[in-house]
Amino acid sequence: MRQVNYAVGLLAVFAIGLSAQEVVPSQHHQAPDEDGVYYVGPEVSAPQLVRTVYVPYPNDDEGSLKGMTVLAMVVEANGKPAHIQIIHTHGDAFDQAVIAAVKRSTFEPGKLEGKPVPVWIDVRVVFRGNRTPAVPQVLIAERDLAPPEESQLEDKHHHALSYTPPFMIHTVDADFVDPFAKNPYVQVAVVTVLVDEQGIPKEVRVRRGLGFGLDQKAVAAVQHYKFLPAMQHGKPVAARSDINVSFVEF
């Protein structure tokens, strides 16, 4: 799983908001990961496909055509795809055809304040039994979130709260939507997580499950969330939080 590294400055801003001092917003909240790559978020725009290449269907039996391949990848600041990983396979022949097509596609890079930066994205290609043209589609399954508003750190008299709960600053989707569903509807699993003093999720447990293997996916996703920790009297503390994890059911 790709790892996120949120700006340390954001934690500082959060702590300041809980002191008697005035909240001073940071100019940048998002920071790249240890490899210098960003996630889509409040200040980083998503890369866009500007020229796609059709993915050829391998010469396979008709019954094996239907399915999808999903890649995780970085779109570099120059618009070139790099660090391509297969995260949902439809078989080697399909996967290699998708990788070849993505490498020949043209991307508009993501940007931070108008400046191109490398950004993580997922790319999906859906294959259908009737051989409908298959093309890459950009997905954003992992993202940074905006920090809390100043009003969330104060009471109605604009005094700093003595306690604030954990705030999510990075989320990971639990699953990919089935492209073949005709009438999907959303179901929600509820998990409880202990967020430690560093904002790392611990002890992720199902509070209200859905079964059918979805609960394990919900737990696995939340284990890769990032948080601003709960704060009590200006100090980070461990605290529990309930999280709704949505699934499209069929």
ABEGO torsion letter per residue (X at the ends): XBBBBBBAAAAAAAAAAABABBBBBBABABBBBAAGBBBBBAABBBBBBABBBBBBBBBBBAAAABEBBBBBBBBBAAGBBBGBBBABBAEAAAAAAAAAAAAABBBBBBBBGGBBBBBBBBBBBBBBAAGBBBBBBBBBABBBBBBBBAAAABBAAGBBBABBBBBBABBBBABBBBAABABBBBBBBBBBBBBBAAGBBBGBBBABBAEGGAAAAAAAAAAABBBBBBBBGGBBBBBBBBBBBBBBBX
